[in-house]
Amino acid sequence: MEKKVLTAEDCNKLAKQKSNNEQKSKFWKTVAKMAIKQKDKEIRDEQEKQELLNYLTDEGETEISLALKGNVKSQFILGEQYYCEDNFKEAFKWFWLAAQNGHAEAASYLGTMYARGEYVLMNYKTSFSWHKIAANRGDEYSQKILEDIKKIKLN
């Protein structure tokens, strides 16, 4: 027996059916509203995915080819894109390449990834090392983190 998935329209129809049970009607109206909200969210999520895919195919190809040729800014941009998608494996790869080529903010991201255990094993010593590298390169976020660590150690 095949299960029927109720749409928001189906729920509204059930709510409008003549019934002496007002609670039943309210229930179906509520379910209809929830179905509409869920569908709207799915549409928004799909639009965001499509926009990202369009960016990656239109301009991302250029970023990838530049990054593979050693362009540090492109390596960092790719790292950030993958990080925002929670694709920490790819983000780590591109941040690591950018950091190896002197990018301060990429080193800071690596410090954060080690502190949170994102793709790598959580390791505060390695996190501290990456933040120190980033701070020495002028990254303000990492400089603040190091200042906070010093305050904690003094207390």
Solvent accessible surface area in square Angstrom, and as a share of the most:
residue,aa,sasa,rsa
1,M,239,1.07
2,E,162,0.73
3,K,184,0.78
4,K,149,0.63
5,V,128,0.74
6,L,74,0.37
7,T,72,0.42
8,A,20,0.15
9,E,125,0.56
10,D,30,0.15
11,C,1,0.01
12,N,52,0.27
13,K,132,0.56
14,L,53,0.27
15,A,6,0.05
16,K,160,0.68
17,Q,106,0.47
18,K,205,0.87
19,S,61,0.39
20,N,159,0.82
21,N,69,0.35
22,E,122,0.55
23,Q,148,0.66
24,K,101,0.43
25,S,22,0.14
26,K,123,0.52
27,F,113,0.47
28,W,45,0.16
29,K,103,0.44
30,T,70,0.41
31,V,40,0.23
32,A,1,0.01
33,K,131,0.56
34,M,124,0.55
35,A,30,0.23
36,I,80,0.41
37,K,146,0.62
38,Q,93,0.41
39,K,115,0.49
40,D,63,0.33
41,K,97,0.41
42,E,81,0.36
43,I,80,0.41
44,R,132,0.48
45,D,54,0.28
46,E,101,0.45
47,Q,101,0.45
48,E,113,0.51
49,K,121,0.51
50,Q,85,0.38
51,E,117,0.52
52,L,59,0.29
53,L,95,0.47
54,N,69,0.35
55,Y,70,0.27
56,L,37,0.19
57,T,88,0.51
58,D,106,0.55
59,E,98,0.44
60,G,0,0.00
61,E,108,0.48
62,T,75,0.44
63,E,26,0.12
64,I,56,0.29
65,S,49,0.31
66,L,68,0.34
67,A,1,0.01
68,L,129,0.64
69,K,168,0.71
70,G,35,0.34
71,N,59,0.30
72,V,41,0.24
73,K,142,0.60
74,S,4,0.02
75,Q,6,0.03
76,F,16,0.07
77,I,42,0.21
78,L,1,0.00
79,G,0,0.00
80,E,56,0.25
81,Q,29,0.13
82,Y,39,0.15
83,Y,32,0.12
84,C,107,0.64
85,E,70,0.32
86,D,101,0.52
87,N,55,0.28
88,F,50,0.21
89,K,125,0.53
90,E,45,0.20
91,A,0,0.00
92,F,33,0.14
93,K,90,0.38
94,W,12,0.04
95,F,0,0.00
96,W,106,0.37
97,L,59,0.29
98,A,0,0.00
99,A,0,0.00
100,Q,94,0.42
101,N,80,0.41
102,G,41,0.40
103,H,41,0.19
104,A,22,0.17
105,E,73,0.33
106,A,0,0.00
107,A,0,0.00
108,S,5,0.03
109,Y,46,0.18
110,L,0,0.00
111,G,0,0.00
112,T,16,0.09
113,M,0,0.00
114,Y,37,0.14
115,A,30,0.23
116,R,139,0.51
117,G,29,0.28
118,E,27,0.12
119,Y,117,0.45
120,V,24,0.14
121,L,159,0.79
122,M,109,0.49
123,N,63,0.32
124,Y,148,0.56
125,K,167,0.71
126,T,39,0.23
127,S,6,0.04
128,F,73,0.31
129,S,52,0.33
130,W,29,0.10
131,H,5,0.02
132,K,101,0.43
133,I,64,0.33
134,A,0,0.00
135,A,11,0.08
136,N,120,0.61
137,R,99,0.36
138,G,44,0.43
139,D,19,0.10
140,E,139,0.62
141,Y,123,0.47
142,S,0,0.00
143,Q,67,0.30
144,K,118,0.50
145,I,38,0.19
146,L,23,0.12
147,E,98,0.44
148,D,50,0.26
149,I,50,0.26
150,K,133,0.56
151,K,123,0.52
152,I,124,0.63
153,K,154,0.65
154,L,155,0.77
155,N,160,0.82
